[in-house]
Amino acid sequence: MTSARKARSLAAALALLAGVTLAGCAASPESTGEGAGQTPAPEQTSTPTPAQTTAPVEPTESPAAFTESELAQICIDATTSAFDPDVEFDASGVRVEQRTVTPEWLVLVPALTLGYSGEAQCTIGGSPTDPEVDMAAASIERLPEEQIQRLIRGENEGTG
């Protein structure tokens, strides 16, 4: 590009910049004292026309879509190998609690192993088609209620 072309391009760019800047500085009725005491006209909002509408968003599966039996089975599957081979789960006695943190579900499945009343303990999130097990523990003791409440609140999960 020649220097004459550069100069013209620069001058045109500066003129556009100055025009845009000055347009933003135009006096408003409030700043000139005109229209003082008058209520400004409400801004007009446009309603979308059919051409402006967007396609509906596909609803995503919510964690609430889990059934109690699905959560119990996911927890059983995640903890079976941690128990003795003689373990017997009582899926009918499952306790499911919605947590205040992610993952959304605390699942406690009673188990009998080696003569002890144990428990499979899991925190589960995701969806029924793609469950995410965060904590999976096999215990030969049931959790005390105080510890269950802490897990529901996301406290004392072995991180500190």
N, C-alpha and C positions, 0 to 999 in steps of 0.2 A: 504494500500500500504506500502511495506517495505521501509526502508530508502535507500537501494540500488536501488530500482526501482525509488524512488523519485529523487535520484542523477542522474540516467541515463536520466530520463525524463527532468530534468532541464538542463543537459548538451546538450541534443539534441535540446531543445528549444533555448538555447543560441547560439548554432552553426547555427541554421536556421536564427536567428535574425542577427548574425554577417554576414552571407553570403548575406542576403538581403541588409544590410547596405553597405557592401563593393561593391556590384554590382552597387549601385547607385553612387559610387565614382569613377567609371572607367573614365579614362582620355578621354576627347573629343578632336578632332583635333584642335579646337579653343584654348583650354587651353594649348596644348603642342606646339603651334606655327605651327604645320603641317596644311597644307590646308589654310594658311593665304592668303587672297586675293581671295580665291575661293568662288564662290557662292554656298551655300549649295543646295543640290538637293531638289526639291520640295517634300513635304510630299505626299505620296500616300494616297488617300482617297478611301475607298471601296464604291461601289454603292450597294444598297440593292439588294439582290437576292430575287426571289419570296418567298423563305422561310422566309426572314427577314421582309417582309412588314407586316404592321399592318392593322387591319380592319378599314375601313373608319369610322370617327366619325359622328354620326347622327347630322345634323344641328339643332341648337336650334332655337326656334321662336324668332325673334327679336322684340323689341318694335315697330318697323316700320310696323309690320304686323297688327296693329290696323287700322281700318278705322275711318274716322271722325265721322260717325254715331255711331259706337260702343263706341268710347270715350264719345260722347255726352250722350248716353243712360246710360253708367256706372256712369257718373256724375249726371245725373238726378235721377237715382235710389239711389245714395248715399246721395242726398240732399233733396229729396221730403219731407221727414218727418220733416225737419227743417222749411219748409215754411208753410204758412197758407193753409188749405185744398183747397182754391179756386185757387191755383197756376196754371198758364198755361205756359209751357215751349215753347220756339221757337227754336226747334232743327235745323231748317234751317238757323238760324243766329249764330250757334255755332262758336266759335273762338278756334282753336287749335294751340298751340305754342310748338315747341320742346325746352326743357330746356337744359341748359348747365350742369345740375346736375341731380342726381337721386331723385325722379322718373322723367322719361324723358318727360312727357307731362303735360302741363298746359291747362286745358279745361275750357272755359267760355261759359255758356249757358244762353242766355237771358231768363228772366222770368217776368211774370206780376202777381203781387200778391197784394191784398188790394189796388189796384189802383196805385201801384208803379211799375216803371220799374226796376226790380231787376235782380239778376244774380246768377246762381249756379256756384261756383268756386271750381275746383278740381285739384289736382296733381295726376297723375296716372302713374303707372309703371307696370311691369310684362308682361304678354302676354294676348292675347284675351281669351285664355282658363283659365288663372289664373291671372286676373287683381288684382293689388294692389293699393288701394286708400289710399294715404298718407294724403292729406288735402281735406276736403269736407266742404265747407261753403256755407250758404244761406244768401244772402245779398239783402236788399231792395234798394241798390244803386249799380250802375256799378262802377267797379274799374277804377281809373284814369290810363292813359297810363304809367305814371311814376312807379306806383305800379306794373303794369303788367310786366314791364321790370325788376323790382327788383325780382319778382317771377320767371321770366325766368332764371335769374342768380342765383337763390337760396338764395337771400338776404331777410331779414325781413319776415320770415315765422312764426313769433310769438315765436321765440326762444331767443330773446334778444333784 
